[in-house]
Amino acid sequence: MQIMLPTEIKSFVEREVASGRYADEQQVIVEALRRLADEELIPMVTVAEGVAESLAQIERGEVRELTDDVFDDLLKKSEADAEHGVPVREEARF
């Protein structure tokens, strides 16, 4: 496979090889593509783990129906937490 790189990318690749971090241009490109693939896969793994945990909770009976009353209780608790400066848990942010 042959590809044409923009001048600035080609210069970057050449600098990386010249620095000694990589033996040749191919190693630079392969590493860059591996990192891109890792970035793409991480969110999918995270979602899959979350789904697996949710299914396990359902199987253990650790669920409750989200009725209007339950939703109102959750809303009141979150508003009270916000008033008291309780930070939002990282996993609850969206």
URCORHU-V125532 format. One record per backbone hydrogen bond with DSSP energy under -0.5 kcal/mol. NH is the residue of the N-H (numbers start at 0). CO is the residue of the C=O. If there is no record, write none. Layout:
# URCORHU-V125532
nh: [NH/NH]
co: [CO/CO]
This chain:
# URCORHU-V125532
nh: [4/9/10/11/12/13/14/15/16/17/18/19/20/21/27/28/29/30/31/32/33/34/35/36/37/38/39/40/41/42/43/44/45/46/47/48/49/50/51/52/53/54/55/56/57/58/59/60/61/62/66/70/71/72/73/74/75/76/77/78/79/80/81/82/83/84/85/91/92/92]
co: [2/5/6/7/8/9/10/11/12/13/14/16/15/15/23/24/25/26/27/28/29/30/31/32/33/34/35/36/37/38/39/40/41/42/43/44/45/46/47/48/49/50/51/52/53/54/55/57/56/60/64/66/67/68/69/70/71/72/73/74/75/76/77/78/79/81/80/88/88/89]
